[in-house]
Amino acid sequence: MCHAQAQRRYQILNGPSPCPGEGFFVPILHKCPKKGILIYVYQLVGGSAMKADRYRFDGTRPCDLRALPCDGKQDDLDKKEILARTARNLQEMADLQDGLYADGREGIIFVLQALDAAGKDSTVKHVMGGLNPQGVQVTSFKQPCSEDLSHDYLWRIHKALPPRGSIAIFNRSYYEDVLVVQLHDLQNTYKLPPRTLEDGKKEFFKKRYRQIRHYEEYLYDNGYRIVKIFLHVSKEEQRKRFLDRIDNPAKNWKFSLSDVKERAHFEEYLSLYEEVINATATKESPWYALPADQKWYTRYLVSEIVVDTLRRSCHDYPKLRADARAELKDCRTRLEAEE
């Protein structure tokens, strides 16, 4: 029995179900006192809230990145248990994705943002790799090309939207247009009419924050869930990973001189990310600022978020009409007659 069915059974037999992420359902055999028969009652076990919830920002509280941890030491970790939970999550992700694809009413977009070497690529590989590729599309948004720049900044994003029933993973996104662009004043190099810049830099990006909120609201109202994840790596851990990329021949290709140049703006980027998260976090399209110094723990938290999002989405297998069920019955009869 799938999670959704178990949840409905739990509601029938035990009352309202818990919020997603607060445990899972297992069948427990009970003896019915009135009829004296054995019945299955689906009970909740686990009971601990999703660890990623503490890193969730939906506009109801301010985000202070410097007050947030970059590792998971404060979460009382047991690595063996965390790896086991991650494996269970990956299996549930695959099951729920199958329902999402069959249902076809809702699409999901996971936006991954981070400073360099925070683990975006490995997160996609190790967490999202267990999903059915037929229903997933990964888009890495690099520096915009001349064609991109001849359109509005959301043009290339909208082209990459998945069909409903599918999952999209954005490795970087339109948020680069309020991060890198703002830090380096690139808006002044774009071919834009003077009226778009006449109110000054602060107002220019304030408008972009509003445009992004409206865009995400538009997508939500049209059947898309957007979940934004910031991988919060420490400056020291970034330094170690850069050195590893330099020293390890198998990782040399990952390193670029521009990485070191951008590292000089580490604190500025952190301040900008904080501003962006606070300006664009909503209940419908939340941000998660996850500790990223321990990749195995980051992957667990991301898997928790993916499972939670899938649970909340439309993932019911379509029910056939009576005439379609009759056709199936007829087909079955004809196939059995061939024996």
C-alpha positions as CSV (number, residue, x, y, z in Angstrom):
1,M,0.0,0.0,0.0
2,C,1.4,3.4,-1.0
3,H,1.8,6.3,1.4
4,A,-1.3,8.2,0.2
5,Q,-3.5,5.1,0.6
6,A,-2.0,4.4,4.1
7,Q,-2.6,8.0,5.0
8,R,-6.3,7.8,3.9
9,R,-6.7,4.5,5.8
10,Y,-5.1,6.1,8.9
11,Q,-7.6,9.0,8.7
12,I,-10.5,6.6,8.5
13,L,-9.4,4.5,11.4
14,N,-7.6,6.9,13.6
15,G,-8.7,10.4,12.8
16,P,-6.7,13.3,11.2
17,S,-3.2,12.4,9.9
18,P,-0.1,14.3,10.9
19,C,1.7,16.8,8.8
20,P,4.0,15.4,6.1
21,G,7.5,14.6,7.5
22,E,6.4,13.8,11.0
23,G,6.7,10.1,10.8
24,F,5.5,7.3,8.6
25,F,2.6,4.7,8.5
26,V,3.0,1.0,9.2
27,P,0.2,-1.7,9.4
28,I,-0.4,-3.0,12.9
29,L,-2.5,-6.1,13.4
30,H,-5.3,-5.5,16.0
31,K,-8.2,-7.5,17.3
32,C,-11.5,-5.7,16.8
33,P,-13.2,-5.9,20.3
34,K,-16.8,-5.8,19.0
35,K,-16.6,-8.3,16.2
36,G,-13.7,-10.4,17.5
37,I,-11.8,-10.3,14.1
38,L,-8.3,-9.3,13.3
39,I,-7.9,-6.0,11.4
40,Y,-5.0,-3.8,10.2
41,V,-4.8,-0.4,11.7
42,Y,-2.3,2.0,10.1
43,Q,-0.4,3.7,12.8
44,L,2.1,6.5,12.8
45,V,5.7,5.7,13.8
46,G,8.8,7.9,14.0
47,G,7.1,11.1,15.1
48,S,10.1,13.4,14.7
49,A,9.6,16.5,12.6
50,M,11.5,16.8,9.3
51,K,15.0,18.1,10.2
52,A,15.0,20.3,7.2
53,D,12.1,22.3,8.6
54,R,14.4,24.3,10.9
55,Y,16.2,25.6,7.8
56,R,12.9,26.6,6.0
57,F,12.1,30.2,5.3
58,D,8.6,31.1,4.0
59,G,8.4,34.8,4.8
60,T,7.1,34.3,8.3
61,R,10.6,34.8,9.9
62,P,13.8,36.6,8.9
63,C,16.7,34.6,7.5
64,D,20.1,35.4,9.1
65,L,22.6,33.3,7.2
66,R,25.5,34.1,9.5
67,A,23.5,32.8,12.5
68,L,22.8,29.5,10.7
69,P,25.2,26.5,10.8
70,C,27.1,25.3,7.8
71,D,27.4,21.8,9.3
72,G,25.0,19.4,11.0
73,K,26.8,19.0,14.3
74,Q,23.9,20.7,16.2
75,D,21.4,18.2,14.9
76,D,22.7,15.2,17.0
77,L,23.7,13.2,14.0
78,D,24.3,9.5,13.6
79,K,25.9,9.1,10.2
80,K,24.9,5.4,9.8
81,E,21.3,6.2,10.6
82,I,21.2,9.3,8.4
83,L,22.5,7.3,5.4
84,A,19.8,4.6,6.1
85,R,17.2,7.3,6.2
86,T,18.5,8.8,2.9
87,A,18.2,5.4,1.3
88,R,14.6,5.1,2.5
89,N,13.8,8.5,1.2
90,L,15.3,7.8,-2.2
91,Q,13.0,4.7,-2.5
92,E,9.9,6.7,-1.5
93,M,10.9,9.5,-3.9
94,A,10.8,7.0,-6.8
95,D,7.4,5.6,-5.7
96,L,5.9,9.1,-5.3
97,Q,7.3,10.3,-8.6
98,D,5.6,7.5,-10.4
99,G,2.3,8.7,-9.0
100,L,3.1,12.3,-9.9
101,Y,3.9,11.4,-13.5
102,A,0.7,9.2,-13.8
103,D,-1.5,11.9,-12.2
104,G,-0.2,14.7,-14.5
105,R,-1.8,17.6,-12.8
106,E,1.1,19.2,-11.0
107,G,4.8,19.9,-11.8
108,I,7.6,20.5,-9.4
109,I,10.6,22.7,-9.8
110,F,13.6,22.4,-7.4
111,V,15.9,25.4,-7.6
112,L,19.5,24.8,-6.4
113,Q,21.6,27.9,-5.6
114,A,24.9,28.1,-3.8
115,L,28.4,29.6,-3.8
116,D,31.0,27.7,-5.8
117,A,32.0,24.2,-4.5
118,A,29.0,23.9,-2.2
119,G,27.9,20.7,-3.8
120,K,25.1,21.5,-6.3
121,D,26.3,19.0,-8.9
122,S,26.8,16.1,-6.5
123,T,23.4,16.8,-4.9
124,V,21.8,16.4,-8.2
125,K,23.7,13.2,-8.9
126,H,23.3,11.5,-5.6
127,V,19.8,12.6,-4.6
128,M,18.0,13.1,-7.9
129,G,19.7,10.2,-9.6
130,G,17.2,7.7,-8.2
131,L,14.3,9.3,-10.0
132,N,12.9,8.0,-13.3
133,P,14.7,10.1,-15.9
134,Q,11.6,10.0,-18.1
135,G,9.9,12.4,-15.7
136,V,12.9,14.6,-14.8
137,Q,14.8,17.3,-16.6
138,V,17.9,19.0,-15.3
139,T,18.9,22.4,-16.5
140,S,22.2,24.1,-15.6
141,F,21.9,27.8,-16.2
142,K,25.3,29.1,-17.2
143,Q,26.2,32.7,-18.1
144,P,23.5,34.0,-20.5
145,C,24.4,34.0,-24.2
146,S,23.7,36.8,-26.6
147,E,20.3,35.4,-27.5
148,D,19.3,35.1,-23.8
149,L,20.4,38.7,-23.3
150,S,18.2,39.9,-26.2
151,H,15.1,38.8,-24.2
152,D,13.9,39.4,-20.7
153,Y,15.8,37.6,-18.0
154,L,13.0,35.0,-17.4
155,W,12.7,34.0,-21.0
156,R,15.3,31.2,-20.9
157,I,13.8,30.0,-17.6
158,H,10.3,29.8,-19.0
159,K,11.6,27.7,-21.9
160,A,13.0,25.2,-19.4
161,L,9.7,24.6,-17.5
162,P,8.7,20.9,-17.3
163,P,5.3,19.6,-18.4
164,R,2.9,19.0,-15.4
165,G,3.6,15.6,-14.0
166,S,7.3,16.0,-14.3
167,I,10.1,17.4,-12.1
168,A,12.6,20.1,-13.1
169,I,15.9,20.7,-11.3
170,F,17.4,24.1,-11.9
171,N,21.2,24.1,-11.2
172,R,21.4,27.9,-10.7
173,S,18.4,29.9,-12.0
174,Y,16.9,33.3,-12.5
175,Y,18.2,34.1,-9.1
176,E,21.6,34.7,-10.7
177,D,20.0,37.8,-12.2
178,V,19.6,39.3,-8.8
179,L,22.9,37.9,-7.3
180,V,25.8,38.0,-9.8
181,V,24.2,40.8,-11.8
182,Q,23.7,42.9,-8.7
183,L,27.1,42.3,-7.3
184,H,28.9,43.2,-10.5
185,D,26.5,45.9,-11.7
186,L,25.9,43.9,-14.9
187,Q,22.5,45.5,-15.4
188,N,24.4,48.6,-16.7
189,T,26.0,46.6,-19.5
190,Y,22.7,45.2,-20.8
191,K,20.8,46.7,-23.8
192,L,17.9,48.1,-21.7
193,P,16.0,51.3,-22.3
194,P,17.0,54.2,-20.0
195,R,13.6,54.2,-18.2
196,T,14.4,50.8,-16.7
197,L,17.4,52.1,-14.9
198,E,16.5,55.7,-14.2
199,D,15.3,55.0,-10.6
200,G,18.7,53.6,-9.5
201,K,20.2,50.3,-8.7
202,K,18.3,49.7,-5.4
203,E,15.0,50.2,-7.0
204,F,15.9,48.2,-10.1
205,F,16.6,45.1,-8.0
206,K,13.6,45.8,-5.7
207,K,11.5,45.5,-8.8
208,R,13.2,42.3,-9.8
209,Y,12.4,40.8,-6.4
210,R,8.8,41.7,-6.9
211,Q,8.8,40.3,-10.5
212,I,10.2,37.0,-9.2
213,R,7.6,36.7,-6.5
214,H,4.9,37.4,-9.0
215,Y,6.4,34.9,-11.5
216,E,6.5,32.2,-8.8
217,E,3.0,33.0,-7.8
218,Y,1.9,32.7,-11.4
219,L,3.6,29.3,-11.7
220,Y,2.0,28.1,-8.5
221,D,-1.4,29.2,-9.6
222,N,-0.9,27.2,-12.9
223,G,0.0,23.9,-11.2
224,Y,3.7,24.2,-10.3
225,R,5.3,23.9,-7.0
226,I,8.6,25.7,-6.6
227,V,11.1,24.8,-3.8
228,K,14.3,26.8,-3.6
229,I,17.4,25.4,-1.8
230,F,20.5,27.3,-0.9
231,L,23.5,25.1,0.0
232,H,25.1,27.0,2.8
233,V,28.9,26.2,2.7
234,S,31.4,27.8,5.0
235,K,34.3,29.8,3.6
236,E,36.8,27.4,5.2
237,E,35.1,24.3,3.6
238,Q,35.0,26.1,0.3
239,R,38.8,26.7,0.5
240,K,39.4,23.0,1.2
241,R,37.3,21.9,-1.7
242,F,39.1,24.3,-4.0
243,L,42.4,22.9,-2.9
244,D,41.1,19.4,-3.5
245,R,40.1,20.4,-7.1
246,I,43.6,21.8,-7.7
247,D,45.5,18.8,-6.2
248,N,43.3,16.0,-7.6
249,P,43.9,15.5,-11.3
250,A,40.4,13.9,-11.6
251,K,38.9,17.2,-10.4
252,N,41.1,19.7,-12.2
253,W,38.4,20.3,-14.8
254,K,36.0,21.5,-12.1
255,F,38.3,24.4,-11.1
256,S,38.4,27.8,-12.7
257,L,40.4,30.9,-12.0
258,S,37.1,32.8,-11.8
259,D,36.3,30.6,-8.7
260,V,39.1,32.3,-6.7
261,K,38.1,35.7,-8.0
262,E,34.5,35.3,-6.9
263,R,35.7,33.9,-3.6
264,A,37.0,37.4,-2.8
265,H,33.3,38.4,-2.7
266,F,32.3,35.6,-0.3
267,E,30.8,37.9,2.4
268,E,29.1,40.1,-0.2
269,Y,27.5,37.1,-1.7
270,L,26.3,35.9,1.7
271,S,24.7,39.3,2.4
272,L,23.0,39.3,-1.0
273,Y,21.7,35.7,-0.6
274,E,20.3,36.7,2.7
275,E,18.6,39.7,1.2
276,V,17.2,37.7,-1.7
277,I,15.9,34.9,0.5
278,N,14.1,37.4,2.7
279,A,12.7,39.2,-0.3
280,T,11.4,36.2,-2.2
281,A,10.5,33.5,0.4
282,T,6.8,32.7,0.5
283,K,4.6,29.9,2.0
284,E,3.9,28.7,-1.5
285,S,7.5,29.0,-2.7
286,P,9.8,28.6,0.3
287,W,13.5,28.7,0.6
288,Y,15.7,26.2,2.5
289,A,19.1,27.3,3.7
290,L,20.8,24.0,4.3
291,P,24.2,23.3,6.0
292,A,26.5,22.1,3.2
293,D,29.8,21.3,4.8
294,Q,29.0,17.6,5.2
295,K,27.7,16.4,1.9
296,W,26.2,13.2,3.2
297,Y,24.0,15.3,5.6
298,T,23.1,17.8,3.0
299,R,21.9,15.0,0.7
300,Y,19.8,13.6,3.5
301,L,18.1,17.0,4.1
302,V,17.5,17.5,0.4
303,S,16.0,14.0,0.1
304,E,13.7,15.0,3.0
305,I,12.6,18.1,1.2
306,V,12.0,16.2,-2.0
307,V,9.9,13.5,-0.3
308,D,7.9,16.1,1.6
309,T,7.2,18.1,-1.6
310,L,6.1,15.0,-3.4
311,R,3.8,14.0,-0.6
312,R,2.1,17.3,-0.8
313,S,1.7,17.2,-4.5
314,C,-1.0,15.5,-6.6
315,H,0.2,11.9,-7.0
316,D,-2.9,9.8,-7.2
317,Y,-3.1,7.2,-10.0
318,P,-5.9,8.0,-12.4
319,K,-9.1,6.2,-11.8
320,L,-10.8,4.6,-14.9
321,R,-14.4,5.3,-15.8
322,A,-16.9,2.5,-15.6
323,D,-16.9,1.9,-19.3
324,A,-13.1,1.7,-19.4
325,R,-13.1,-0.8,-16.5
326,A,-15.7,-2.8,-18.4
327,E,-13.3,-2.8,-21.4
328,L,-10.5,-4.0,-19.2
329,K,-12.7,-6.8,-17.9
330,D,-13.6,-7.8,-21.5
331,C,-9.9,-7.8,-22.5
332,R,-9.0,-10.0,-19.5
333,T,-11.7,-12.5,-20.5
334,R,-10.4,-12.7,-24.1
335,L,-6.8,-13.1,-22.9
336,E,-7.8,-15.8,-20.5
337,A,-9.6,-17.6,-23.2
338,E,-6.4,-18.0,-25.1
339,E,-4.9,-20.3,-22.5
